[in-house]
Amino acid sequence: MLPELTAGALDLIMNGTEVENPVFQILGHKRLASSSTGERYRLLVSDGVKSNSFTMLATQLNNLITDNILSEHSIVRINRYALSMVNNGGTQRRVMVILNIEVLVPGNEVGVVLGDVNSENAKSEEVANHAANKPNVVSQKPAAPAPAPKPTQNNNLNDSISSGINTTPIIALSPYQNRWVIKARVAIKSPIRTWSNSRGEGKLFSMDLLDESGEIRCTAFREQCDQFYDMIEIGEVYYISRCMLKPANKQFNNLKNDYEMTLTNDSEVIVCNEENEKIPNLQFNFMPISVIETTPKDELLDVLGIVKSFSDVQNLIARTTGRELKKRDVNIVDESNNMVSVTLWGQQAVDCDWSTNSVIAIKGAKIGEYQGGKNLSLVASSMLQVDPDIPQAHKLRGWFRTVGANTESRSLSTTNASSGMNVQWVTFQEADENKFGHQDHPSYFICKATVNLIRSENVLYKACPSEGCRKKVVDQSNGMYKCEKCQREFPNFIYRLVATANLVDWTGNEWATAFNEDAEILMKASAQELGELNEKHKDTFLEKIGAAAFKSYIFKLRYRMENFNDENKLKATIVNIQPINYKEYTEHLLNKIQELADIKK
């Protein structure tokens, strides 16, 4: 015997009355326009009396459609749903968003439409017409009157606050209506960031909000930043209303939501003092470190790793602002035995006092590329937890203690001279004999070499002061400098270095180009310092360049064939310079001797 449909439930639900676990029949579905988080599906459902197509399937349930589980004529129980308001031709209309659904009887076992269905919107809804015109629609009356649906007073996703306003699940938020209140936990709160550009200056912070149905990012600017930052605490639950919704910028937001929120002058944020155990804490969608190698630059992802090594804090000077920056690289590994470098900045780099077996979980790490390798960095919206109390972290620590700590990991980054891209030690003679760089792709290798000399001609140039732009500027002879790339004029410029160095090892020599940061290492001076010396003390400038000779380093080089004036020429570029780690270099020499002498370890 087939389950009875909950007759009259659709009218009650669409009038705002909660109905507990109604039983419906699926009469059809329609795929809506795709979005940044995937397709959305609209359902035509029936309670045996009426059908209604103002029903949406939550995106996390899309597989029920694509796997043909919610087939036509299926009988289902709705275990959890939420209501949202949409603008339908100028009229506000309720939409039921299905959050949890159970198939009681598959469609192929039913084969007919149950009840005497009267579709209230068959004329205007394409999906309703599609189902209503099916030739096998028959009328079947229930054997006994359907029990009247029981209204319920409370729902996990529709708790009421003191004002009597019901809360809306995050997944049901829509920019087409703004009379909603969400009850959500703050999983992440970023530091306050400031900006200054040609359009003005300001500040902002963002927070990631969670409830049982999903997650969403909320950002506060200027006055709202001052108003709400101090009152918002990570882990606390708040009622939030009267915010502006807009499409999420997926370049900087990897949350599973099509929209993001912005606090306005009308926004209200109220602390929730009730029990909130059902609202989850920070949710991770961990990806193996191995996938970073094939994931595009600037993508955001969640990663879990255990610290295998980390560098000392480095002090750097920002090229554009002249501010001092602090940086630390942390190498993390997971059970795929792949290792990646995570760059920490500022106070976070200074404060970390982790051991080499600390587990770190990062929400929203940004993938970067540097010198042929991949790395991770934390952006303003990223969240880092040390030794989180989650099952994945305990499992990873067990693997590291038994296997990982004593196993050589494959590095995806270039945090030291011999890491990244699995490059090999090669002499200049071996690189020449093996035609490095003559293929369709560049060749990378590392070697110990000594700087023979650096050409002083054209080692400096005046560059655009805009952040991220390295193009040469044109002197306008009026105190202004023009950048052809930015199409702007500036009253100032910054110096950058392009050093052509002759490197030698015991087998031969090679001319290689070192760009700004690597050239500064060779000459032990910043580009700005060398530029000022060139202007005021030419002899000292030349002495500084000359002093770079006869210094030895571990170089990572790239060979690539380039076409210049219709002539192919092999170009060598220095992509990384490190001081010689004599222990590491000695181990390399011993391995080479054993290999040449055919001595087994």
C-alpha positions as CSV (number, residue, x, y, z in Angstrom):
1,M,0.0,0.0,0.0
2,L,1.3,3.4,-0.9
3,P,1.8,6.1,1.8
4,E,-0.9,8.7,2.1
5,L,-0.1,12.2,1.0
6,T,-0.6,15.0,3.6
7,A,-3.6,16.6,2.1
8,G,-3.9,20.3,2.5
9,A,-0.3,20.7,3.6
10,L,0.7,23.0,0.7
11,D,-1.9,25.6,1.6
12,L,-0.9,25.6,5.2
13,I,2.8,25.9,4.4
14,M,2.4,28.6,1.8
15,N,0.3,30.6,4.4
16,G,3.1,30.5,6.9
17,T,2.0,27.5,9.1
18,E,4.7,25.0,10.0
19,V,3.7,21.4,9.0
20,E,5.8,18.6,10.5
21,N,7.2,16.0,8.0
22,P,4.6,16.4,5.2
23,V,4.4,13.6,2.6
24,F,4.2,14.8,-1.0
25,Q,4.5,13.4,-4.5
26,I,7.0,14.7,-7.0
27,L,5.3,15.5,-10.3
28,G,8.3,17.1,-12.1
29,H,11.3,19.4,-11.9
30,K,12.9,22.2,-13.8
31,R,16.6,23.2,-13.9
32,L,17.1,26.9,-13.4
33,A,20.0,29.0,-14.7
34,S,23.4,27.9,-13.4
35,S,25.2,29.8,-10.6
36,S,28.6,30.0,-9.1
37,T,27.9,27.1,-6.8
38,G,26.1,24.9,-9.3
39,E,22.6,24.3,-10.8
40,R,19.4,25.0,-8.9
41,Y,16.3,22.9,-9.3
42,R,12.6,23.8,-9.0
43,L,10.2,21.1,-8.1
44,L,6.5,20.5,-8.8
45,V,5.1,18.8,-5.8
46,S,1.6,17.6,-4.9
47,D,-0.2,16.9,-1.6
48,G,-3.0,15.0,-3.4
49,V,-5.2,18.1,-3.4
50,K,-3.1,20.8,-4.9
51,S,0.2,21.0,-6.7
52,N,2.7,23.8,-6.3
53,S,5.9,24.7,-8.2
54,F,7.1,27.4,-5.8
55,T,9.4,24.7,-4.3
56,M,13.2,24.8,-4.5
57,L,15.7,22.0,-3.8
58,A,18.7,23.0,-1.7
59,T,21.9,22.8,-3.8
60,Q,23.5,20.2,-1.6
61,L,20.7,17.9,-2.6
62,N,21.2,18.3,-6.4
63,N,22.5,14.8,-6.7
64,L,19.0,13.5,-6.0
65,I,18.0,15.0,-9.4
66,T,21.2,14.2,-11.3
67,D,21.1,10.6,-10.0
68,N,17.4,10.3,-10.8
69,I,16.5,9.5,-7.2
70,L,13.7,12.2,-7.2
71,S,12.1,10.7,-10.3
72,E,8.6,11.7,-11.5
73,H,5.8,10.2,-9.3
74,S,8.1,9.5,-6.3
75,I,6.5,9.8,-2.9
76,V,8.7,11.7,-0.5
77,R,8.7,12.9,3.1
78,I,10.0,16.5,3.8
79,N,12.0,16.2,7.0
80,R,13.2,19.8,7.0
81,Y,12.3,22.9,5.0
82,A,12.5,26.7,5.2
83,L,10.4,29.5,3.7
84,S,11.7,32.4,1.7
85,M,9.9,35.3,0.0
86,V,10.4,36.2,-3.6
87,N,9.1,38.8,-6.0
88,N,6.8,37.2,-8.5
89,G,5.5,39.7,-11.0
90,G,5.3,42.4,-8.4
91,T,3.7,40.2,-5.8
92,Q,5.6,38.8,-2.7
93,R,5.3,35.0,-2.8
94,R,6.5,32.3,-0.4
95,V,8.9,29.7,-1.7
96,M,9.5,26.4,0.2
97,V,13.2,25.5,0.2
98,I,13.7,21.7,0.9
99,L,16.7,21.1,3.1
100,N,16.2,17.4,3.9
101,I,14.0,14.9,2.0
102,E,13.4,11.2,2.1
103,V,12.2,9.1,-0.7
104,L,9.5,6.7,0.6
105,V,8.5,5.1,-2.7
106,P,10.5,5.5,-6.0
107,G,8.6,6.9,-9.0
108,N,8.8,3.7,-11.1
109,E,6.9,1.8,-8.3
110,V,4.1,4.4,-8.3
111,G,3.7,5.3,-12.0
112,V,0.6,7.5,-11.5
113,V,-0.4,10.9,-10.0
114,L,-2.2,10.4,-6.7
115,G,-5.3,12.2,-5.6
116,D,-7.4,14.8,-7.5
117,V,-4.8,17.5,-8.1
118,N,-5.7,21.1,-8.7
119,S,-2.6,23.1,-9.7
120,E,-3.0,26.6,-8.5
121,N,-0.4,28.0,-10.9
122,A,-0.6,25.6,-13.8
123,K,-1.3,28.3,-16.3
124,S,1.7,30.4,-15.5
125,E,4.3,27.7,-14.5
126,E,6.0,25.9,-17.3
127,V,7.0,23.0,-15.1
128,A,3.3,22.6,-13.9
129,N,2.1,22.5,-17.5
130,H,4.8,19.9,-18.3
131,A,3.5,17.6,-15.6
132,A,-0.2,18.3,-16.1
133,N,-0.2,17.4,-19.8
134,K,1.3,13.9,-19.2
135,P,-0.9,11.2,-20.8
136,N,-0.7,8.8,-17.9
137,V,-2.2,11.2,-15.3
138,V,-5.0,9.4,-13.5
139,S,-7.1,10.2,-10.6
140,Q,-6.9,8.0,-7.5
141,K,-8.7,8.8,-4.3
142,P,-7.2,7.7,-1.0
143,A,-8.7,4.7,0.7
144,A,-9.3,6.8,3.8
145,P,-9.4,10.5,4.5
146,A,-6.0,11.9,4.8
147,P,-5.2,13.0,8.4
148,A,-5.2,16.7,8.9
149,P,-1.6,18.1,9.1
150,K,-0.6,19.2,12.5
151,P,0.9,22.7,12.7
152,T,4.0,22.9,14.8
153,Q,5.1,25.8,16.9
154,N,8.8,25.5,16.6
155,N,11.4,24.4,14.0
156,N,15.1,24.1,14.4
157,L,15.6,26.6,11.6
158,N,12.7,28.9,12.4
159,D,13.2,29.7,16.1
160,S,11.5,32.9,17.1
161,I,13.1,35.8,19.0
162,S,11.5,38.0,21.6
163,S,10.0,40.3,18.9
164,G,8.1,37.4,17.4
165,I,10.0,37.4,14.1
166,N,10.9,34.0,12.8
167,T,14.4,33.4,11.7
168,T,15.3,32.4,8.2
169,P,17.9,29.8,7.3
170,I,21.0,31.1,5.6
171,I,20.4,28.9,2.6
172,A,17.0,30.5,2.0
173,L,18.2,34.1,1.9
174,S,17.4,36.0,-1.3
175,P,18.2,39.5,-2.6
176,Y,14.5,39.8,-3.7
177,Q,13.3,40.3,-0.1
178,N,15.0,41.8,2.9
179,R,12.5,41.2,5.7
180,W,14.5,38.4,7.3
181,V,16.4,37.6,10.5
182,I,19.1,34.9,10.6
183,K,20.4,33.2,13.7
184,A,24.0,32.3,13.0
185,R,27.4,31.5,14.7
186,V,30.5,33.6,13.9
187,A,33.0,31.1,12.6
188,I,35.6,33.6,11.4
189,K,36.3,37.3,12.0
190,S,39.1,39.0,10.1
191,P,41.3,41.7,11.4
192,I,40.3,45.3,10.4
193,R,41.9,46.2,7.1
194,T,42.4,49.7,5.7
195,W,42.8,50.9,2.2
196,S,43.7,54.1,0.4
197,N,43.5,54.7,-3.4
198,S,42.4,57.3,-5.9
199,R,38.8,56.9,-4.9
200,G,39.3,57.5,-1.2
201,E,40.2,55.5,1.9
202,G,38.4,53.4,4.4
203,K,38.4,50.2,6.4
204,L,36.5,46.9,6.7
205,F,36.3,43.6,8.3
206,S,34.5,40.4,7.3
207,M,33.0,37.4,9.2
208,D,31.8,34.0,8.1
209,L,28.4,33.0,9.5
210,L,27.1,29.5,10.0
211,D,23.7,27.9,10.8
212,E,22.3,24.4,10.3
213,S,21.5,25.1,6.6
214,G,24.8,26.6,5.3
215,E,27.3,29.5,5.5
216,I,27.6,33.1,4.2
217,R,30.2,35.9,4.4
218,C,29.2,39.2,5.9
219,T,31.3,42.4,5.5
220,A,31.2,45.7,7.4
221,F,32.7,48.9,6.0
222,R,33.7,52.2,7.6
223,E,31.0,53.3,10.2
224,Q,29.7,49.7,10.5
225,C,33.2,48.5,11.0
226,D,33.5,50.9,14.0
227,Q,30.1,50.0,15.3
228,F,30.2,46.2,15.2
229,Y,33.9,45.0,15.3
230,D,34.4,45.1,19.0
231,M,31.0,43.5,19.8
232,I,31.4,40.5,17.4
233,E,33.2,37.5,19.0
234,I,34.3,34.4,17.2
235,G,32.1,31.4,18.3
236,E,29.2,33.4,19.5
237,V,25.7,33.2,18.0
238,Y,23.8,36.4,16.9
239,Y,20.5,37.5,15.4
240,I,21.4,39.5,12.3
241,S,18.9,41.4,10.1
242,R,18.5,44.2,7.6
243,C,21.7,43.6,5.6
244,M,22.2,44.0,1.9
245,L,22.7,40.8,-0.2
246,K,24.7,40.7,-3.4
247,P,26.3,38.0,-5.6
248,A,29.4,36.5,-3.9
249,N,32.8,37.4,-5.5
250,K,34.2,33.9,-5.9
251,Q,37.7,35.2,-6.5
252,F,37.9,36.0,-2.8
253,N,35.1,33.9,-1.3
254,N,35.1,30.1,-1.4
255,L,32.0,29.7,0.8
256,K,29.2,27.5,-0.6
257,N,26.8,30.3,-1.1
258,D,25.8,32.3,-4.2
259,Y,25.4,35.5,-2.1
260,E,27.3,37.5,0.5
261,M,26.0,40.1,3.0
262,T,27.0,43.7,3.7
263,L,26.1,45.5,7.0
264,T,24.3,48.8,6.5
265,N,23.2,51.8,8.6
266,D,19.9,49.9,9.2
267,S,21.5,46.6,10.1
268,E,20.8,45.0,13.6
269,V,23.1,42.5,15.4
270,I,21.8,41.1,18.6
271,V,23.5,38.5,20.9
272,C,21.6,35.2,21.2
273,N,21.7,34.0,24.8
274,E,19.8,30.7,24.2
275,E,21.2,27.2,23.9
276,N,22.7,26.9,20.5
277,E,24.2,23.4,20.4
278,K,22.5,22.6,17.1
279,I,24.3,25.5,15.3
280,P,27.6,24.1,14.0
281,N,31.0,25.6,14.6
282,L,33.6,26.3,11.9
283,Q,33.2,23.9,9.0
284,F,36.1,22.8,6.8
285,N,36.1,21.2,3.4
286,F,39.7,19.9,3.5
287,M,41.5,19.1,0.2
288,P,44.6,16.9,0.1
289,I,47.9,18.9,-0.3
290,S,48.5,16.9,-3.5
291,V,45.7,18.7,-5.4
292,I,47.4,22.1,-4.9
293,E,49.9,21.2,-7.7
294,T,47.1,21.1,-10.3
295,T,44.8,23.8,-8.9
296,P,45.0,27.2,-10.6
297,K,46.7,30.2,-8.9
298,D,44.6,32.4,-6.7
299,E,42.0,29.7,-5.9
300,L,41.0,29.4,-2.2
301,L,40.8,26.0,-0.4
302,D,40.7,24.5,3.0
303,V,43.8,22.5,4.0
304,L,44.9,20.4,7.0
305,G,48.6,19.7,7.5
306,I,51.2,18.9,10.1
307,V,54.2,21.2,10.5
308,K,57.4,19.5,9.3
309,S,59.7,22.6,9.4
310,F,59.6,26.4,9.5
311,S,62.0,29.2,8.8
312,D,63.1,32.1,11.0
313,V,61.2,35.4,10.8
314,Q,62.4,37.5,7.9
315,N,62.3,41.3,7.8
316,L,61.5,42.7,4.4
317,I,60.8,46.2,3.1
318,A,57.7,46.8,1.0
319,R,58.8,48.3,-2.4
320,T,55.9,50.6,-2.8
321,T,55.3,51.8,0.8
322,G,58.7,51.4,2.4
323,R,57.1,49.7,5.4
324,E,58.9,46.9,7.2
325,L,57.2,43.5,6.8
326,K,57.7,40.3,8.8
327,K,57.4,37.0,7.1
328,R,57.8,33.3,8.0
329,D,57.5,30.2,5.8
330,V,56.0,27.1,7.4
331,N,56.2,23.7,5.6
332,I,53.2,21.4,6.2
333,V,52.7,17.8,5.0
334,D,49.7,15.5,5.0
335,E,49.0,11.8,4.4
336,S,49.6,12.2,0.7
337,N,53.3,12.8,1.7
338,N,53.2,16.1,-0.3
339,M,54.6,19.2,1.4
340,V,53.7,22.8,0.7
341,S,54.9,26.1,2.1
342,V,52.5,28.4,4.0
343,T,53.5,32.0,4.2
344,L,52.6,33.9,7.4
345,W,52.9,37.7,7.6
346,G,53.0,40.3,10.3
347,Q,52.3,39.5,13.9
348,Q,51.0,36.0,13.0
349,A,54.5,35.2,11.7
350,V,56.1,36.5,15.0
351,D,53.7,34.9,17.4
352,C,53.6,31.3,16.1
353,D,55.5,29.1,18.5
354,W,54.5,25.8,17.1
355,S,56.6,22.6,17.4
356,T,57.4,20.6,14.3
357,N,54.5,18.3,14.9
358,S,51.7,20.9,15.4
359,V,48.6,20.3,13.2
360,I,47.2,23.4,11.5
361,A,43.9,23.8,9.8
362,I,43.4,26.7,7.4
363,K,40.0,27.9,6.1
364,G,40.4,29.7,2.8
365,A,44.1,29.5,2.1
366,K,45.1,31.2,-1.2
367,I,47.2,29.3,-3.8
368,G,50.2,31.2,-5.1
369,E,52.9,30.4,-7.7
370,Y,56.6,31.3,-7.2
371,Q,59.6,30.2,-9.3
372,G,57.8,27.3,-10.8
373,G,56.3,25.9,-7.5
374,K,53.1,26.3,-5.6
375,N,52.6,27.8,-2.1
376,L,49.8,28.9,0.2
377,S,49.3,32.2,2.0
378,L,46.7,33.6,4.3
379,V,44.4,36.4,3.1
380,A,42.2,38.7,5.2
381,S,39.3,36.2,5.1
382,S,41.5,33.2,6.0
383,M,41.2,31.4,9.3
384,L,44.0,29.3,10.9
385,Q,43.5,26.9,13.9
386,V,46.4,25.2,15.6
387,D,45.9,21.6,16.9
388,P,42.1,21.6,16.3
389,D,40.2,19.0,18.2
390,I,38.7,17.2,15.2
391,P,39.0,13.5,14.0
392,Q,41.0,14.4,10.9
393,A,43.7,16.1,13.0
394,H,44.1,13.2,15.4
395,K,44.4,10.8,12.4
396,L,47.0,13.0,10.7
397,R,49.1,13.2,13.9
398,G,49.0,9.4,14.2
399,W,50.2,9.0,10.6
400,F,53.0,11.5,11.2
401,R,54.3,9.8,14.3
402,T,54.4,6.4,12.7
403,V,55.3,7.2,9.0
404,G,55.6,10.9,8.0
405,A,58.2,12.1,10.4
406,N,60.8,9.7,9.1
407,T,59.8,9.8,5.4
408,E,61.1,12.3,2.8
409,S,58.3,14.4,1.5
410,R,57.7,15.7,-2.0
411,S,57.7,19.5,-1.9
412,L,55.4,21.5,-4.2
413,S,57.0,24.8,-3.2
414,T,60.4,26.4,-3.5
415,T,61.2,27.2,0.1
416,N,64.8,26.2,-0.3
417,A,67.3,25.7,-3.1
418,S,66.7,22.0,-3.5
419,S,62.9,21.9,-3.1
420,G,60.1,22.4,-5.6
421,M,59.4,20.6,-8.9
422,N,61.7,17.7,-7.9
423,V,64.6,19.5,-9.7
424,Q,68.0,17.7,-9.9
425,W,71.5,18.8,-9.2
426,V,73.3,19.5,-12.5
427,T,76.6,21.0,-13.6
428,F,76.7,23.5,-16.5
429,Q,78.4,20.8,-18.6
430,E,75.6,18.3,-17.9
431,A,73.0,20.9,-18.7
432,D,74.6,21.6,-22.0
433,E,75.1,17.9,-22.9
434,N,71.5,17.1,-22.1
435,K,70.1,20.0,-24.1
436,F,68.3,21.6,-21.2
437,G,65.8,24.2,-22.4
438,H,65.8,23.0,-26.0
439,Q,62.4,21.3,-25.6
440,D,59.1,23.0,-25.8
441,H,59.1,23.7,-22.1
442,P,61.6,25.3,-19.8
443,S,64.1,23.1,-17.8
444,Y,65.0,23.7,-14.1
445,F,68.0,22.5,-12.2
446,I,70.1,23.5,-9.2
447,C,73.8,23.8,-8.9
448,K,76.6,25.2,-6.7
449,A,78.2,28.1,-8.6
450,T,80.4,31.2,-8.0
451,V,79.6,34.7,-9.3
452,N,82.5,35.6,-11.7
453,L,81.2,39.1,-12.5
454,I,78.1,41.3,-12.9
455,R,77.7,43.7,-15.7
456,S,77.2,47.2,-14.4
457,E,75.5,48.5,-17.7
458,N,71.7,48.7,-17.5
459,V,71.6,47.0,-14.1
460,L,69.1,49.6,-12.9
461,Y,65.9,51.0,-14.3
462,K,63.2,53.4,-13.1
463,A,59.9,51.5,-12.6
464,C,56.3,52.3,-12.0
465,P,55.5,52.9,-8.3
466,S,52.1,51.2,-8.5
467,E,51.8,48.1,-6.4
468,G,52.3,45.0,-8.6
469,C,53.5,46.9,-11.7
470,R,57.1,46.5,-12.6
471,K,57.1,48.3,-16.0
472,K,59.7,50.9,-16.9
473,V,58.5,54.5,-16.8
474,V,59.2,57.2,-19.3
475,D,60.7,60.5,-18.1
476,Q,58.4,63.2,-19.3
477,S,61.1,65.9,-18.6
478,N,58.6,67.9,-16.5
479,G,59.1,66.1,-13.2
480,M,56.5,63.4,-14.1
481,Y,57.0,59.8,-15.1
482,K,54.6,57.9,-17.3
483,C,53.8,54.2,-17.1
484,E,52.6,52.9,-20.4
485,K,51.0,49.9,-18.8
486,C,49.0,51.8,-16.2
487,Q,48.4,54.8,-18.5
488,R,49.2,57.1,-15.6
489,E,51.7,59.7,-14.7
490,F,53.5,59.8,-11.4
491,P,55.7,62.4,-9.6
492,N,58.0,59.6,-8.5
493,F,59.3,56.2,-9.4
494,I,61.1,53.2,-7.8
495,Y,64.4,51.6,-8.7
496,R,64.5,48.0,-9.8
497,L,67.4,45.7,-10.7
498,V,68.0,43.4,-13.7
499,A,71.5,42.0,-13.2
500,T,73.3,39.9,-15.8
501,A,75.7,37.7,-13.9
502,N,78.4,35.3,-15.2
503,L,78.3,32.1,-13.1
504,V,81.0,29.5,-13.0
505,D,81.4,26.0,-11.7
506,W,84.2,23.4,-12.1
507,T,82.8,22.3,-15.5
508,G,82.0,25.7,-17.2
509,N,80.2,29.0,-17.0
510,E,76.9,30.6,-17.9
511,W,75.5,34.1,-18.3
512,A,72.2,34.3,-16.3
513,T,69.7,37.1,-15.5
514,A,68.7,37.8,-11.9
515,F,65.7,40.0,-11.3
516,N,65.1,42.4,-8.5
517,E,64.9,40.3,-5.3
518,D,67.6,37.8,-6.4
519,A,69.8,40.6,-7.7
520,E,69.5,42.4,-4.3
521,I,70.8,39.1,-2.7
522,L,73.8,39.0,-5.0
523,M,74.8,42.7,-4.4
524,K,73.8,42.7,-0.7
525,A,71.9,46.0,-1.2
526,S,68.4,47.1,-2.1
527,A,67.6,48.5,-5.5
528,Q,66.7,51.9,-4.0
529,E,70.1,52.0,-2.2
530,L,72.0,51.2,-5.4
531,G,69.9,53.7,-7.4
532,E,70.8,56.5,-5.0
533,L,74.5,55.5,-5.0
534,N,74.4,55.6,-8.8
535,E,73.0,59.1,-8.7
536,K,75.3,60.6,-6.0
537,H,78.4,58.3,-5.7
538,K,79.1,56.5,-9.0
539,D,82.4,55.1,-7.8
540,T,80.8,53.6,-4.7
541,F,78.0,52.1,-6.9
542,L,80.5,50.4,-9.1
543,E,82.5,49.1,-6.1
544,K,79.3,47.6,-4.7
545,I,78.7,45.7,-7.9
546,G,82.3,44.6,-8.1
547,A,82.1,43.3,-4.5
548,A,79.5,40.7,-5.5
549,A,82.1,38.8,-7.5
550,F,83.7,35.5,-6.1
551,K,80.8,34.7,-3.8
552,S,79.4,31.2,-4.0
553,Y,75.7,30.2,-3.6
554,I,73.3,27.4,-4.4
555,F,71.4,28.6,-7.5
556,K,68.2,27.3,-9.0
557,L,68.2,28.1,-12.7
558,R,65.7,28.0,-15.6
559,Y,66.8,27.4,-19.1
560,R,64.3,28.3,-21.9
561,M,64.6,28.8,-25.6
562,E,63.4,32.2,-26.7
563,N,63.1,33.8,-30.1
564,F,64.7,37.3,-30.6
565,N,64.9,38.9,-34.0
566,D,63.9,35.6,-35.7
567,E,66.8,33.9,-33.9
568,N,66.4,31.2,-31.2
569,K,68.6,31.8,-28.2
570,L,68.9,29.9,-25.0
571,K,68.2,32.1,-22.0
572,A,69.2,31.3,-18.4
573,T,67.3,32.9,-15.5
574,I,68.1,32.8,-11.8
575,V,64.9,31.8,-10.1
576,N,66.2,31.2,-6.6
577,I,69.4,31.9,-4.6
578,Q,70.3,30.3,-1.2
579,P,73.4,30.4,0.9
580,I,75.3,27.1,0.8
581,N,74.0,24.5,3.3
582,Y,77.2,22.5,3.6
583,K,75.6,19.5,5.2
584,E,73.1,19.3,2.4
585,Y,75.7,19.9,-0.3
586,T,78.0,17.3,1.3
587,E,75.2,14.7,1.3
588,H,74.7,15.5,-2.4
589,L,78.4,15.0,-3.2
590,L,78.5,11.7,-1.3
591,N,75.4,10.4,-3.1
592,K,77.1,11.5,-6.4
593,I,80.3,9.6,-5.5
594,Q,78.3,6.5,-4.6
595,E,76.4,6.7,-7.8
596,L,79.6,7.1,-10.0
597,A,81.3,4.3,-8.1
598,D,78.2,2.1,-8.2
599,I,78.3,1.8,-4.4
600,K,75.0,0.7,-2.9
601,K,73.8,2.5,0.2
